[in-house]
Every structure is written in structure tokens, then in C-alpha cells.
Amino acid sequence: MKSLKLFRSNPSLSAPKPLATAVALSALSVLCHQAQAQLEEVIVTAQKKSENLQEVAIAVSAFSEDTLRNASIENIIDVTAMTPGFAISNYNPTTPAPYIRGVGTNSSSVGDDASVGVFIDEVYAGRAGAFNSEMFDVARVEVLRGPQGTLYGRNVAGGAVSVITNNPTEELEGRLELTAGNYDLRGLSGVISGPLSDDGSTRGRLAVSGRERDGWVSNVLTGSKLRDEDNISVRGKLDADLTDSLTMQLGMDYAKDDLTGPAARATVAQLPGNPNDKVSLYDDGFTERTIKGASMKLVWDVAGGALTSITAYRSNDYAFFDDTTGNWTLALTNEADEDSRQFTQEFRFTAETDTLDYTFGLYFFDEDVDRWETFDSSRYFGAAGSSRPEFDGSMASRSISAFGELAWTISDQLTAIFGGRYTRDEKEAELKAFNPDQLGFLAEPYDVSPSENWKRFTPKLGLEYQASDSMLLYATWAQGYKAGGFNGLAPTRSAAITPFNEEIATNYEIGMKGDFLDQTLRFNAAFFYTDYSDLQNFYLDQELRVISATSDAEIYGAELELWYSPLDGLDVFLAGSWLETEYKSFPANPAVEGNQLMRAPKTSASSGVQYRMPLADIGDLLVRVDAMYSDKMYFNTRNSDAVSADSYTLVNARIALELYSGWELSLWGKNITDEAYVQHSFTLYGDDSHVIYGEPSMWGVTAAYNF
């Protein structure tokens, strides 16, 4: 299978010569380099099989390992900068909650699920913090927009993010990388891969990454630096050819994070200096997270197709303490401890004939989550007049589904798509709450054990028309489904035992994908309309009660992507999103009707320019600049200006010397204009806002050796 590349990578040429000779000959090399170059084929697995991106009738953005490295993409949050319409709710870096086309989940309580699914090597991560967001040793990232219920299953009503890590190789290879930067950044990572047996039937890969960085936010009350980093990640894979027709892959991953913050700043607190680098907090806070995962994938070539089994187990231990208000005179602290365990099993069979291409399968999901959470308001009212409400909940979730998708080739140009998935979800909860408080988080104590189940069939219909060898037109109608649940922070017994409904998305989409100008220009476009019923929302009312409510909403818009390679070595990337969102009905708060959805900027755009210049026989010089723009967006259903982010633009840059001997040296910068922008905001009372600012200008130097 060809590797996925959005921009061309370093070719392998002859042995190195002295640098002075390279500089003298580089001008001639550049002249010879100006011949027109075709864009390379992009291979993705968005439909559970290897396909050319231009032949996949889905709105999907894909980024290769080379692109991730050249664009200085270090984590899943950075991916949003290159994907208009894709956003991350990032109050805490260890619990990133993805939003696609304005749909996501703004709660991490024990009783709710995500609307956008994250998959690591085809394994679903059930909780927001249950996957490692660091992009190290990753082969590619695919962002699928719109409902993906047929092949991806539960909780992908808004879309899916698929992260595919590198597999073991048949030949010995590796990479060692050292990074240093401002705020005392230190990073070290290494990868080694190759055969483990003489005949090459067993292969292994091990990747290790560690990263530390001092904080960049000053707590003027304690004198500490917040928003630091301290994480380590380990991933291993073992491939084995058990027979000529049966292969096995064992995988494991481990990640540990330890950081301070997240450092919210209250807008009512007047602090001098740059508004994004100072806070006044009663306590610095902390976040600790440990992730573990193991999986086994079996692929058996049988009956003219491939039978795949994926068995996986994941665990996530997560704890944090946070001074929520960002104002030491009105400190309200929030503390939580969560443990989650999940087991998943998928069986699927894929085959094709002259006129049929089909996939059928079964899926099972089993998850147990325990979460304890408390709010301390003693600094509001004093020790005598306050209390410390505690919420202690557990949730057992079981899901089973059967799915299938069939592509029928009617003619050389026309293909019809039929798909569907039947899902049954069941949740059993144990919800306890103690110590009612004056602020209103908890009105009465309770100890309840509610349960509920939901069933849904989600169909998909589509037509694909191959207008020419280089142009695909498509139209799809599909539904997505997200299970209902329970409010893990319910203020009353009645609210705790009342389930909220399942979320249903019905999506209508037309699109085109085409290569033009002798395959030097690639243009993809999608136009969509999505109708949501029972869209799940969580918000604080005026009494500070956490309310779970469902609403109806409509979303429509367009997404465009363009790649252009006018000269060999020069690549241009442009992407844009126009998004209109509206709450059509909101029974719990009719004043919200007509407002736009949270984290749904009306316009967003990304661009990148990369030039690779050969230095004779020494290597290549690579220069790249990326920019992203986001329109104004809101962080609550009321569309309060105080709880919003104004439009902003971020610019990143990287220059790298890549020697054919295997050495690399790069200088990179992120947010090089030092733009101050709001990353997250929330409110406790009225329109007082508490703000998490995005990172300031970050820069660093990376040295690497490939062998």
C-alpha cells in the first residue's frame, strides 16, 4: 500500500558531498527542479479498506506523517488548525472533546457520551480522556465529517477522528529526535522497527516519547507558573504472519500526564500585562492522567474476502483539582477523580466481486466508569455558611450492533450505496449526591440506581457518479445516532433518575472530488444539510444547577479543499468552511431558540505553502508556512458575548535542513505573531466570564536522525 502524502517527502539520492559544493550547485538543481509535478495519490482507510481519497464519497480530510511533521502538528488540537469545521473543546488538555460541524459534547460527567468518535488504530475511545492526544509515530490522521454510523458505530453523529499509528516494517529502521524550545521545552523521542525473525514473518515496533515544558501563565497570588507539560508515551506493536492467510497484530500503548492548571482567568479580575499570561488563583490546581491500552487484530483471507477481528481493552485513570472562578476573592474549586475501563470486540467481513463491494460485521462495547466530583464554595460564604456538595456516580454501558454496507456497480460510471446499522445501548447507573450547598449545585441529597436502554436503526443511501477518470460526483443520505444517558451532576433526585433522549442526526450531502491540470490541481467540495433531533446539551442555569436538555437544531454549509503543485517542490494547500447553525427548538430554555450552536464559527479557513529546494547531493531545504482563521464563536447556548471568542488568525512556520545521510535540523514556530485568543470560556453567574487563553508564541529547534 502506498503511503499517504499530501506533500511530497524527501527522495533518496546519492551519498553526501561537502556543503560548500551543495550551495554552489543548488542554483542549477533548482532550475532542473522546476518541471511540473503531479500530486501523489492519497491512500486512506476511512471506509475500513485502503482506497484512493479521490474515490471515497465522504467529506474527509487526511494528513500523512510527513505533513504532520512539516506542519509542526504535535497533538490532536493542532490538527484543528488544518481542518476547517473541526474544533476541540479544550478546557483541560488531557480531556479534549472534538466538535465537527458545530456538534460535540460539552460535558464529561459519568452519564453522557461524545457526539464525535475518536478511534486509535480502529479502536473506539469511549471517554474524552481515554486516548493519547500526542501525535508521535503516527502514520496519518483522518477527519470524517458528518454522521458515520454505518461503519463506525456508536456516538459518531457528528463525525469521527481516526488516528492510525505506524506499523512494524520488514526492514530495520528507526528515528531519534531531540527538541528544545522556549519556556524550557525539552523533548526526546525514539522509534525502532524491523524484523524479529530470520524469515521476516514476525516484526516489531517500539516508540517512546517524553516531553516537559515550564508553564507560561503566572499565578500572581502563589507565584507559580501554570500550564506546564510533563508527559511520557510508549507504544508497541508486534506483527506475525501465522499462516499464508492469517496475520496477527498485537498492540499496546501507555501514556502518563502530570500538569498544573488549567488556569482560568476571570474577566472581572483586572491584572496588568498581557491578558493571557496572568491569573489570580487561590490554588494552582493539578491534572493527572494515566492511559493504558492493549489490542489484538486478526485478519484471515477466506471465502474470497477478508475476515477481521479486533479485540481491545482500554483504561483511563484521571484526576484534577481546579480553582474554577479564576478570581481568588471568589474562589470556587472543582475536584474530580475518574476511572474508566472499556472492552470492545469487532468482527467484520469485507469482499468484492465484479459488481459488488460489501462489508458486514458485528460490534460489542462494554464500559464501566466511576467518577467522584465535588465543588467547594467556602470562599464564597465562609466555612460556616457553605457546604461541599459531592457527586459519586458509576455507569455501566453495554452496546451491541450489527452493520453492513454494500456498493453496487450499476455501470462503469454509476455506483449505488446501501448501508445500515442496528444498535442497542443499555446503561445502568448508580448516582449518589451529598451535602446540598448554597450556590445551588445540589438542591437535595439522593441515592438512586436508574437504568434505560435505547435501540436504533441508522440507514445510509448514496450514489456515486464517476464523471471522468479524474472527477467523482456523489450524493448521500445518512443518519447518525448517539445513545441517551443520565445527568451525572443532577441537582435533584428527579433529575437524576430521568434519562435524556438519544440524539439523531439526519444528513443530506452532495460533493465532488477532482484532479485537474494534468493532476497538478486537486479540488474537493462538500455541501450539506443536517437535521438534529434531541441534540444533547448541558449547561448551568441561573441557580448553578447542571441541566441536561435536548433540543432540535439544523446545520448547513459547505467545505472546500484545494491542493496545487505548480512547480516541482512547491505545494499550496487551501481549505475553508462556511457553517450555519441554529437551535430550532429548546424546550428547557426557549430564549435560546434561533441562536447558533456552540463552537460553530460561521467561517473558518486554513492554508499552507511548502517549498522544498534540493541542495545538490547533500539534501533538501524545506520551508513551510501555515495559517488558520476562525470567525467569532460562542461557548454557551445563550450566545453571550462575554462567553465567546472573537475572530483570530494563527500563523505557524518551519524551516528544515534534511540531509540524505539521515540527519535533520529544523527551526519551528507556532503562533509566531503572538496572537492572544480565547481557547475556552464559561460562566458561573450572569455574564461574568472565565477564560482559558490559547498558547502564546512558541518556538523550538528539533534535531533528528533517521536510520
Secondary structure, DSSP 8 states (H G I E B T S, - for coil): -----SS------S----HHHHHHHHHHHHHHTTS-------EE-TTSS-EEGGG--S-EEEEEHHHHHHTT--BHHHHGGGSTTEEEE-SSTTS-EEEETTB-----STT---SEEEEETTEEE-STTSS--B-SSEEEEEEEES--HHHH-TT-SSEEEEEEE----SS-EEEEEEEEETTTEEEEEEEEEEESSTTSSEEEEEEEEEEEE---EEETTT--EES-EEEEEEEEEEEEE-SSSEEEEEEEEEEEEEE-----EETTS---S-TTSEEB-SS--EEEEEEEEEEEEEEEEETTEEEEEEEEEEEEEEEEEEE-SSBGGG--EEEEEEEEEEEEEEEEEEEE-SSEEEEEEEEEEEEEEEEEEEEE-HHHH-GGG----EEEEEEEEEEEEEEEEEEEE-SSSEEEEEEEEEEEEEEEEEEEEE---SSSS-SS-EEE--EEEEEEEEEEEEEEEEEETTEEEEEEEEEEEE--B--TT-SSHHHHH--B--EEEEEEEEEEEEEETTTTEEEEEEEEEEEEEEEEEEEE-TT--EEEEEEEEEEEEEEEEEEEEEETTEEEEEEEEEEEEEEEE-TT-GGGTT---TT--SEEEEEEEEEEEEETTTEEEEEEEEEEEE--EESSTT--GGGEE--EEEEEEEEEEEETTSEEEEEEEESTT----EEEEEESSTT-EEEEE----EEEEEEEEE-
